[in-house]
């Protein structure tokens, strides 16, 4: 388990609201449509990924120190596994409210870092609720049938030099072979998603 020395990170990781828990293994991928992409300016949907054999969703954001720590790894993963001609897609979603995580700031961050994957804005937070996501970053790997085969952290340490287990990469490789990942769930480590209160 990753331990954070920074009190600020610990504070950010406090639970914003109770969640029913992450989507269960074997569940279908939640659909989405009409979400603006900060990297392309286009409207994106799940249907755009129909030619991909494996799809990785990551709920992330701009402001979280943990999410920032994984940005370079996301770029590296996308270049290695999720290029335009690859059978794998990596799609990032930002759902947090607040100026730092607004669409204009997402566009700035995507350009600054050179994101090579779709970075979608969902102000309704529906995709995160449908996934049962609780933290940023949190990963969900879906196979060719768009069934969940892995959910949790990307790897086992926030510090890249100390990583020994590559959960998402291993799950993707297994899914491409039509196999079940050896590890299907881990606990996501990061900042809590700031969910808005739902009106009843």
Secondary structure in CASP SS format (residue, H / E / C, confidence):
PFRMAT SS
TARGET T0000
AUTHOR 0000-0000-0000
METHOD secondary structure of the structure
MODEL  1
X C 1.00
X C 1.00
X C 1.00
X C 1.00
X C 1.00
X C 1.00
X H 1.00
X H 1.00
X H 1.00
X H 1.00
X H 1.00
X H 1.00
X C 1.00
X C 1.00
X C 1.00
X C 1.00
X C 1.00
X C 1.00
X C 1.00
X C 1.00
X C 1.00
X C 1.00
X C 1.00
X C 1.00
X C 1.00
X C 1.00
X C 1.00
X E 1.00
X C 1.00
X C 1.00
X C 1.00
X C 1.00
X C 1.00
X C 1.00
X E 1.00
X E 1.00
X E 1.00
X C 1.00
X C 1.00
X C 1.00
X C 1.00
X C 1.00
X E 1.00
X E 1.00
X C 1.00
X H 1.00
X H 1.00
X H 1.00
X H 1.00
X C 1.00
X C 1.00
X C 1.00
X C 1.00
X E 1.00
X E 1.00
X E 1.00
X E 1.00
X E 1.00
X E 1.00
X E 1.00
X C 1.00
X C 1.00
X C 1.00
X C 1.00
X H 1.00
X H 1.00
X H 1.00
X H 1.00
X H 1.00
X C 1.00
X H 1.00
X H 1.00
X H 1.00
X H 1.00
X H 1.00
X H 1.00
X H 1.00
X H 1.00
X H 1.00
X H 1.00
X H 1.00
X C 1.00
X C 1.00
X C 1.00
X C 1.00
X C 1.00
X C 1.00
X E 1.00
X E 1.00
X E 1.00
X E 1.00
X E 1.00
X E 1.00
X E 1.00
X C 1.00
X C 1.00
X C 1.00
X C 1.00
X H 1.00
X H 1.00
X H 1.00
X C 1.00
X H 1.00
X H 1.00
X H 1.00
X H 1.00
X H 1.00
X H 1.00
X H 1.00
X H 1.00
X H 1.00
X H 1.00
X H 1.00
X C 1.00
X C 1.00
X C 1.00
X C 1.00
X E 1.00
X E 1.00
X E 1.00
X E 1.00
X C 1.00
X C 1.00
X C 1.00
X C 1.00
X H 1.00
X H 1.00
X H 1.00
X H 1.00
X H 1.00
X H 1.00
X C 1.00
X C 1.00
X C 1.00
X E 1.00
X E 1.00
X C 1.00
X E 1.00
X E 1.00
X E 1.00
X E 1.00
X E 1.00
X C 1.00
X C 1.00
X C 1.00
X C 1.00
X E 1.00
X E 1.00
X E 1.00
X E 1.00
X E 1.00
X E 1.00
X C 1.00
X C 1.00
X C 1.00
X C 1.00
X C 1.00
X C 1.00
X C 1.00
X H 1.00
X H 1.00
X H 1.00
X C 1.00
X C 1.00
X C 1.00
X C 1.00
X H 1.00
X H 1.00
X H 1.00
X H 1.00
X H 1.00
X H 1.00
X H 1.00
X H 1.00
X H 1.00
X H 1.00
X C 1.00
X C 1.00
X C 1.00
X C 1.00
X C 1.00
X C 1.00
X C 1.00
X C 1.00
X E 1.00
X C 1.00
X C 1.00
X C 1.00
X C 1.00
X C 1.00
X E 1.00
X E 1.00
X C 1.00
X C 1.00
X C 1.00
X C 1.00
X C 1.00
X C 1.00
X C 1.00
X C 1.00
END
